Amino acid sequence: MITPDGCAVEFYARMTAMGEPAIVHDALRPGASILELGSGTGRITHPLVALGHPVVAVDESPDMLAYVRDAETVCSRIEDLTLGRRFDAVLLASHLINADPATRTAFLAACRRHVADDGYVIIEQHPPAWFSAVADGQGTRDGIIFRMRDVSRPAPNLVTATVEYVDGLQRWTQTFTATRLDETELAAVLADAGLRLDRYLTDDRSWLRVVPAA
């Protein structure tokens, strides 16, 4: 099964967290409620629930959400989401902020609609340095081979590539395009959404905590 944005459901159901839940948990108060945008099969959802956070998991794929347990699920596109509720934290992981400008604007608007005025938006991004460093290559984790191939730069602030995942005789591919945001551009797009940077959560600046602007 392939989702509308090209993700292989079966592959994502096999994936485990890679430290993301601890980053999110450490940035929030204990028991903070979390709205997770683009939850997929619950790779980050399940550890956050185990850490004591009530999570509402949002994804446009019902096949992805079928794997989510112990959390409320909502089947919706992020840009269309209007729950009429606010949360202590909104999570926008998986480098979704590096989408094309129109999509990114819609995603950040959804974050602002749903975060409490004293809450946080936790964002994962490709930091600016990644765009010049990324290249074809291969790695292995949990027995799964990850290949980055066909990396190209069709414009100064864009990277297009295909990720290939191999698990035994099974193989999945996903092609993506990521848009670079330097710190000035990041501040501007956050401000346009009524948000501002609070602090970076990791030394490589791939994770950041954002707050509603005054």
N, C-alpha and C positions, 0 to 999 in steps of 0.2 A: 504493500500500500504506500502510495506517495501522496504527500499533502499538497495543497495548492501552491505552497512556496518551494516545492521540490525536495522536501525532507522524506527520507525513507523511515516509515514508522517502525518497522521491525529492527532496523539498526539502532534507532534512538532508544528503543526499549531495552537494549543491551548495555547502553552506556551508563557509567556510574559517575558520581560527582568527582571533581578534581580540585577540591578545596574551596569551591564557591560558597557553600553553605556557611562555613566558618567565617569567611569575610563578611557576609551579610549579617550573620548573627552578632558578630563583635561590634558592628556599627549601630546596633539597635539596643533598646532596653529589653530586658527579659520579658518574654511573652508578648512582644509587640505583634499586632495584627499585620499581615502582609498580603498585598495583592500582587500576584506574580503574573506578569504579562508575557505570553509566549512560553507557557510552562512545558510544552511538549508532553512527554510520558511521565514526568515527575522526577527527573534526575536530581533536580535541586529541591523540589517540593518536599519529597519524603524526608530528607535529612533535616530540613527546616522544621517540619512538623515534629520530628523526633527531638529537636532542640527546644520544643515548647511553644512554637509559634502557630497560631491559627492562620491557615493559608487559604486564600481563594485563588485557584489555579485557572487561568484563562488561556484558551487556545482555540484557533479556528478549526482545528481538526478533531472531530469526535473520535476518530480512531486513536489519536494520541491520548486524549483525555480518558479513554477506556482503561488505560494503564494506571491512572492516578488513583490513589487510595488515601483514606483518612484526611481528605481535604475537600472543601466545597469546589465544584467545578462549574465553569461557565464556558459554553461554546460560542465564541464570538471573535470577529476580527478585532484587533486592538484598537484600530482607529474608529470603530463603530461603538465601542464599549461606553455605556452610560448606566452605571449601576445605581446611581442616586445614593451612594454610600461613600464614606471616606475611611481611609486606613492609616494606621501608624506609619506604614511604609509601603511604597510601591517599588517593585523590582522589575527593572528592564535590563535583562542580561542578554547573553548570546550576541553581543555587538550590534544589537538592533538600532542603536543610535547612529551607526555608520551606514544606515540605509540611504537611499536617494533623498534629496532635501524635502520633497513633498511628503514622503512617507515618514521621515524623521519628525517633521513638524506635527503630523497627526499623532504619532506615538507620544511625543512629549506633551501634547495637549491632553491626551488620555491620562498621562501621569498626573498632570496638574489637577484635572477634574476629580481625581480619586484620592489624592494625598491630603491628610489633615493639615490644617494651617501650621501646626507644630510638629508635623511629621517629616519624613525623609523620603527621597527618591534615591534608590541605589542603582547605579548604572554601570554596566560593563562596556568598555569601548576598545577598539583598536587604537592604541596611542599613536601619535603622529610618527614616531620613529619606526613603527612597524611597517609603514607604507614604503619606506625606502629599503628596509631590511628583508622583507618577505621574498622568498625564492622557492623554486622547485626543490622538493626534498621529501624525506620519508622518516617515519618514526613508528614505534610500536608501544601499545599500552593495553594491558589486560588481554594479551594475545591477539589484539586487533591491529592490523597494519594501517597506518594513516599516511596517505601520499598527498602532497600538494603539488599540483602540476598545471602546466599551461598558464603560469603566472604572467600577466601582461599589465601594462599601464597605459590604457587608452587615452588618458588625459592626466594632467599634472596631479590632480587630487584623487585619482581613481585607481583601484587595483581590481582586476578581474582574475579569477582563478577557478580551478576545479579541484575539489577535495574528493579523493577516492578512499573508500574504506574496504578492507578485505578481511574477512573472517572465515578461514578455511576455504571452502569452495564458493562462498558467497561474497558478492561484491556490490557495493553501492557507490554512486557518484552524485555529487551536488555541485553545481556551478553558482558562483556568487560574484557580486560586485560590491565593493566597499568604498565609501566616501570618506576622505580624510578630513579631520577637523583639527586645526591647530588651537592653541589655548584661546586666542582672541576670537576665533570663529565659534568655539565651544561656548564661551561666555555670551556671545551674541545670540546664539540659537536658544540657549537657556533663558536669557532675558526675554526673548520674544514669547516664550512659553510661560512667563511669570515665575521663573525659577532662577536660582543662582547657586554657584558652586560653594559648598561648605568646606569640603576637604577631600583630598585623594586618600584612598584606603590601602593602596599598595604602592611600593616604591617605583614600579614601572608605569604608574598612573593609568593602568588598565581598568581600575575600579575607582569610582568616585561617589561621594555622598552629596546630594543636592537638596536644597531646602526651598520652600516657597519664598519668593521675593516679598519684601515688605510692601 
